[in-house]
Amino acid sequence: MSTQDLASPQEVNLRSDEIRKEIKDLFDAKPINDPSYIIYHMIDKHIPNESTKDKILRITQFFNNLYFVESINNTIRDAYLDHNNLRLGFLTNGALFNTKRNKGKVEINEKYNIDELSKLYIENNTKYNDIITAISDQLDSIGDGIGETNISKEKWYFWPGCEMKMPANTTILMDTSVTKSKFVVTKKINESKDDATQIVMEENPYQLEVSLLGDNEFFYKESEDAEERKLKSGFFAINKSEPEFEGSHTGDFSEIDLALKKGEEYDYMLYVPYNSPRLDVLTHMKISNSDETVEEFIATCS
């Protein structure tokens, strides 16, 4: 039996949670390895992972803080923006990478998302164990105080992910023109069919907008007790609540249940909003009144 046979998708999926836990436990024990992990660690400790509310808050807080972290850390920014496999890990269940110096510049060297680490564990266990040893040695070498954070330019970094879930072969594009994520599912080209098939899902406050082109295997379940129904071509919005900011409203932290059958027949692309503070322009205006009183306007917002 070859290593390719061993590294089946089922085996990788089963191993991924164990791999993530092993690495996360190492960094949880020494979160001061890097300021970015301290931020992650605090969110992880204080928001549980039980209800729909918890899951939404965890994803949004991890995501927003990821952009704060990459705005002050060039290494994490390079890892997130330049490597799709790491970008997938940053958004889902974990990205692990190290850096090296090359002619005075710090570059991303080895880089893995959790699925890739799971494959490495199965196919080259010695290499995987060498990585774990290197991480352990690095973490053991730093002190226990915040002032003793490891600021080396050559080291291992780990971001345990924003806890989104998506297919492993998803292409992730950073987009400054969207404020919410947009997921585009396109059926692979089939010479026996001329009809294009595409599903576009765009998240907006209180609703999900869905656009369907061509025949598909896309299903919607209106409630927990309802039966799945196949969706026809067209455009529609799934509303979960009407905002009522003066008075009571009950639509906070909602879930929408969808299903795509025969998923292997499709390609996946996720457009993620990129609203890093790096892109902000600080607006500073002095407002002078006729009586020589001077006021100021200073604002910026990601």
Buried (B, 14 or more C-beta within 10 A) or exposed (E): EEEEEEBEEEBBEEBBEEBBEBBBEBBBEBBBBBBBBBBBBEBBEEBEEEEEEEBBBBBEBBBBBBBBBBBEBEBBBBBBBEBEBBBBBBBBBBBBBBBEEEEEEBEBEBBBBBBBBBBBBBBEEEEBEEBBEBBBEBBEEBEEEEEEBBEBEEBBBBBBBBBBEBBBEBBBBBBEEBEEBBBBBBBEEEEEEEEEBBBBBBBEEBBBBBBBBBEBBBBBBEEEEEEEEEBEBEEBEBBBBEEEEEEEEEBEEBEBEBEBEEEEBBBBBBBBBBBBEEEEEEEEEEEEEEEEEEEEEEEEEB
